[in-house]
Amino acid sequence: MKKLIYAIPLLFAVICFSCKDNSPIQKAVDDYRTGDISEDSLMAYVSDSIRVKETFDWATRHQSKDDIADWLLGRAYKFGLGVDRDPIKSKAYYLSACKAGNGNAMSGLAHIYMSYPGHEDLDSAFYWYNEATKHGQPDAYYHLSQVEIQRYTQNELPIDTAKVIDYWQKGVKLNSPVCIASLAAIYYYGDTSLKPNRSKAYSMLNLVPKDKLNAVSNYLLGEMYELGEVANQSFNTAIGYYKQSAKQGNTNAMCKLGNFYEWGQGVEKNDSLAFIQYSKAANAGNPWGQRCVANCYYSGTGTERNVGTAEQWIKTAAKGGDVEAIKYCDRNKLEYK
């Protein structure tokens, strides 16, 4: 009988050990919790297409018992990662993780309330982004500024730029890359509330690790190195930043690359590559890119000359607000409105 009594705890321990989750996803989550890997590394690992199902299965096994599991399930249903999109389920899982203090889930839930069709609620978005700032999410300050901008726009009121900039400054103090990029752009180009200070913009952007620079940051640094006003002029360096910005979806950066290829600055002149870059921007709706494509068709740069197609593009650019395209259409009596 004594042997049986002693054996029960041992048997229980063996069963518990055998039930322990030793999956690669669990290890990645554990490493994230202990600080051995960054959040970016965790996201890159669990978001890999070969692990989407494995991640979803792990999160399902641990739902309601692990805030990271609920956060990942919220993401899965929000973006359709291994499962059909379902904003209702996404909100439910995010909320569960929010109650456990998960800042990422707070930002995810706020984003649904801010921009998911049929679920918009700016007050709820503001609440959860504000909560996210208290739970280790400095980028949430940028999103708070966007909520405010939407509120002003919906109420047809002038945007309070000082309030918007105040949010960015709070994010900058916590090293939010998107807040740094936004404030640096204000310093670079100037604003009614801030005078241009390109040296300050350059200094701010250099505080951000290169892998954290967003499309705006890379574009600004590209322009700084291209012009050589606050950094030593280097077309090669500028092109590197423009390429990264273009990869991140910045259509102005695509136009800049087209310029470099067309004129052979920092790279070998290549009209075909110039046309390709202009076309990417144009097809994405960038009026500058549309004007550049029009010029290519007018001159036969990188493509066959076609005046009819050129005029279609120049009118599209003018309709989109490109000043030079508008001037051209007005001079040549081309109707674009």
C-alpha positions in Angstrom: 0.0 0.0 0.0 2.9 2.4 0.9 4.5 1.7 -2.5 1.2 2.6 -4.2 1.0 5.9 -2.2 4.6 6.8 -3.2 4.0 5.9 -6.8 1.0 8.1 -7.3 2.9 11.5 -7.1 5.6 10.0 -9.3 3.0 8.8 -11.9 1.4 12.3 -11.8 4.7 14.0 -12.4 5.4 11.6 -15.4 2.0 12.4 -16.9 2.5 16.2 -16.4 5.9 16.0 -18.0 4.6 14.0 -20.9 1.9 16.6 -21.4 4.3 19.5 -21.5 4.2 21.3 -24.9 7.7 20.9 -26.5 6.7 22.2 -29.9 9.0 24.7 -31.7 6.3 27.4 -31.4 6.2 26.9 -27.6 10.0 27.3 -27.5 9.9 30.5 -29.6 7.2 31.9 -27.3 9.2 30.9 -24.2 12.3 32.5 -25.6 10.3 35.7 -26.3 9.0 35.8 -22.8 12.5 35.4 -21.3 13.9 38.1 -23.6 16.1 35.7 -25.6 14.5 36.7 -28.8 12.8 40.0 -29.9 9.2 40.5 -30.8 10.2 41.0 -34.4 12.0 37.6 -34.3 9.0 35.9 -32.8 6.7 37.5 -35.4 9.0 36.5 -38.3 9.1 33.0 -37.0 5.4 32.3 -36.4 4.3 34.2 -39.5 6.5 32.2 -41.9 4.1 30.4 -44.3 5.5 27.0 -43.4 4.5 27.6 -39.7 1.2 29.3 -40.1 -0.8 26.1 -39.4 1.5 25.0 -36.6 1.2 28.4 -35.0 -2.6 28.3 -35.2 -2.7 24.8 -33.8 -0.4 25.8 -30.9 -2.5 28.9 -30.2 -5.7 26.9 -30.3 -4.4 24.4 -27.7 -3.4 27.2 -25.4 -6.3 29.6 -25.9 -7.7 31.3 -22.8 -4.7 30.1 -20.8 -2.0 32.1 -22.5 -2.3 35.7 -23.6 0.2 35.3 -26.4 -1.9 32.4 -27.7 -5.0 34.6 -27.7 -3.1 37.4 -29.3 -1.9 35.1 -32.1 -5.4 33.8 -32.6 -6.7 37.4 -32.8 -4.1 38.0 -35.6 -5.0 34.8 -37.3 -8.7 35.7 -37.6 -7.9 39.3 -38.4 -5.5 38.6 -41.3 -6.7 35.2 -42.4 -3.5 33.3 -41.3 -4.3 29.7 -41.7 -8.1 30.4 -41.2 -10.8 32.4 -42.8 -10.9 36.1 -41.7 -13.5 36.7 -39.0 -13.3 40.1 -37.3 -15.8 39.0 -34.6 -13.6 36.1 -33.5 -10.6 38.3 -33.9 -12.0 40.9 -31.5 -13.0 38.2 -29.0 -9.5 36.7 -28.8 -7.8 40.1 -28.8 -10.1 41.1 -25.9 -9.1 38.0 -23.9 -5.4 38.8 -24.4 -6.1 42.5 -23.5 -7.6 41.5 -20.2 -4.3 39.7 -19.5 -2.4 43.0 -20.2 -1.1 42.1 -23.7 -0.2 45.4 -25.3 0.1 43.9 -28.8 -3.5 42.7 -28.6 -4.6 46.1 -27.5 -3.1 47.7 -30.6 -4.6 44.9 -32.8 -8.1 45.4 -31.3 -7.8 49.2 -31.7 -6.8 48.8 -35.3 -10.0 46.7 -36.0 -12.1 49.5 -34.4 -10.2 52.1 -36.4 -10.2 50.7 -39.9 -12.0 47.3 -40.3 -15.0 47.9 -42.5 -18.3 47.6 -40.6 -16.5 47.7 -37.2 -15.3 51.3 -37.1 -15.6 52.9 -33.7 -13.1 55.7 -33.1 -13.9 56.0 -29.4 -13.0 52.3 -28.9 -10.0 52.7 -31.1 -8.7 55.6 -29.0 -9.4 53.8 -25.8 -7.4 50.7 -26.8 -4.5 52.6 -28.4 -4.3 54.7 -25.2 -4.2 51.5 -23.1 -1.5 50.1 -25.5 0.7 53.0 -24.7 0.6 52.0 -21.0 1.6 48.4 -21.9 4.8 48.8 -23.9 3.5 49.9 -27.3 5.2 53.3 -28.1 3.9 53.1 -31.8 0.4 53.4 -30.4 1.1 57.1 -29.9 1.3 57.5 -33.7 -2.0 55.6 -34.0 -3.6 57.9 -31.4 -2.6 60.8 -33.7 -4.3 59.1 -36.6 -7.5 58.6 -34.6 -7.5 62.3 -33.8 -6.9 63.2 -37.5 -9.9 61.0 -38.5 -12.0 62.7 -35.8 -11.2 66.2 -37.1 -11.8 65.1 -40.7 -15.2 63.5 -39.9 -16.3 66.6 -38.1 -14.9 68.9 -40.9 -12.7 70.7 -38.4 -9.1 71.9 -39.0 -6.5 69.4 -37.8 -4.9 70.4 -34.5 -1.3 69.8 -35.7 0.1 70.8 -32.3 -1.9 68.0 -30.6 -0.8 65.5 -33.3 2.8 66.5 -33.0 2.5 66.1 -29.2 1.6 62.5 -29.6 4.6 61.9 -31.9 6.9 63.6 -29.4 5.7 61.2 -26.7 6.4 58.3 -29.0 9.8 59.7 -29.9 10.8 59.7 -26.2 10.1 55.9 -26.2 12.0 55.4 -29.5 8.9 54.7 -31.6 10.3 54.4 -35.2 7.1 55.6 -36.8 6.8 58.6 -34.5 10.5 59.5 -35.2 9.8 59.2 -38.9 6.7 61.4 -38.7 8.4 64.1 -36.6 11.5 64.0 -38.7 9.4 64.6 -41.8 8.0 67.7 -40.1 11.4 69.0 -39.2 12.7 68.2 -42.7 9.9 69.9 -44.7 8.7 72.3 -42.1 5.2 73.0 -40.8 3.0 75.8 -39.6 4.0 74.8 -36.0 7.6 73.9 -36.6 10.3 75.6 -38.6 12.4 73.4 -40.9 15.4 71.9 -39.2 17.0 69.4 -41.5 20.0 68.7 -39.3 17.7 67.7 -36.5 15.7 65.5 -38.8 18.9 63.8 -39.9 20.0 63.3 -36.3 16.7 61.9 -35.3 16.6 59.3 -38.1 20.1 58.2 -37.3 19.0 57.1 -33.9 16.8 54.4 -35.4 18.4 51.1 -36.2 18.4 50.5 -40.0 16.1 47.5 -39.7 13.6 49.6 -37.9 13.5 52.4 -40.5 10.1 52.6 -42.2 9.3 53.8 -45.8 9.2 57.4 -44.8 12.5 57.3 -42.9 14.3 55.6 -45.7 12.9 58.1 -48.2 14.0 61.1 -46.2 17.5 59.7 -45.7 17.7 59.0 -49.4 16.8 62.6 -50.2 19.3 63.9 -47.6 22.1 61.9 -49.2 21.0 62.8 -52.7 21.0 66.6 -52.0 24.0 66.6 -49.7 22.6 69.4 -47.5 23.0 67.7 -44.1 24.9 64.6 -45.1 27.8 64.1 -47.4 26.3 63.8 -50.9 26.3 60.2 -52.1 24.1 59.0 -54.9 25.0 55.4 -54.2 23.9 55.8 -50.5 20.8 57.6 -51.6 19.8 54.9 -54.0 20.2 52.3 -51.3 17.7 54.1 -49.1 15.3 54.7 -52.0 15.4 51.0 -52.9 14.5 50.0 -49.4 11.7 52.6 -49.2 10.4 51.4 -52.6 10.4 47.8 -51.2 8.3 49.1 -48.3 5.7 50.5 -50.8 6.8 54.1 -51.1 5.8 55.2 -54.6 7.7 58.4 -54.4 10.8 56.4 -53.9 10.0 54.4 -57.0 9.9 57.7 -58.9 13.3 58.7 -57.5 14.8 55.4 -58.6 13.3 56.0 -62.0 15.1 59.4 -62.1 18.4 57.8 -61.2 18.2 55.2 -63.9 17.0 57.7 -66.5 19.8 60.1 -65.9 22.5 57.6 -64.9 23.2 59.1 -61.4 24.9 56.7 -59.1 24.0 53.8 -61.4 24.5 53.0 -65.1 21.9 54.7 -67.2 19.1 52.3 -68.0 15.9 53.6 -69.7 14.1 50.3 -69.3 14.6 50.1 -65.6 13.6 53.8 -65.3 10.3 53.0 -67.2 9.7 50.0 -64.9 10.1 52.1 -61.8 7.9 54.9 -63.1 5.2 52.3 -64.1 5.2 50.8 -60.7 4.5 54.2 -59.2 2.0 55.1 -61.9 0.0 51.9 -61.6 -0.2 52.4 -57.8 -1.8 55.8 -58.4 1.1 58.2 -57.9 0.5 61.3 -60.1 4.3 62.0 -60.2 4.9 58.5 -61.6 2.0 58.9 -64.0 3.6 62.1 -65.4 7.0 60.3 -65.7 5.3 57.5 -67.6 3.7 60.0 -69.9 7.1 61.6 -70.6 8.5 58.1 -71.4 5.7 57.5 -73.9 6.2 61.0 -75.4 10.0 60.5 -75.8 10.2 56.8 -76.3 12.3 56.4 -73.1 12.4 52.7 -72.1 9.3 52.0 -74.2 7.9 52.6 -77.7 6.9 56.2 -78.4 3.1 56.5 -78.3 1.6 60.0 -78.1 -1.9 58.8 -77.5 -0.9 56.7 -74.5 1.3 59.6 -73.3 -1.7 61.9 -73.3 -3.8 59.5 -71.4 -1.2 59.3 -68.7 -0.6 63.0 -68.5 -4.3 63.7 -68.1 -4.5 61.1 -65.4 -1.6 62.8 -63.6 -3.2 66.2 -63.9 -6.5 64.8 -62.6 -4.5 63.4 -59.6 -3.2 66.9 -58.9 0.4 66.8 -60.4 1.2 70.5 -60.9 3.5 70.0 -63.9 0.9 67.8 -65.6 -1.8 70.4 -65.0 0.4 73.1 -66.6 1.0 70.8 -69.6 -2.6 70.0 -70.1 -3.6 73.7 -69.8 -1.0 74.7 -72.3 -2.0 72.1 -74.8 -5.7 72.4 -74.2 -6.1 68.8 -72.9 -9.2 68.1 -70.9 -8.5 66.3 -67.8 -11.2 67.1 -65.2 
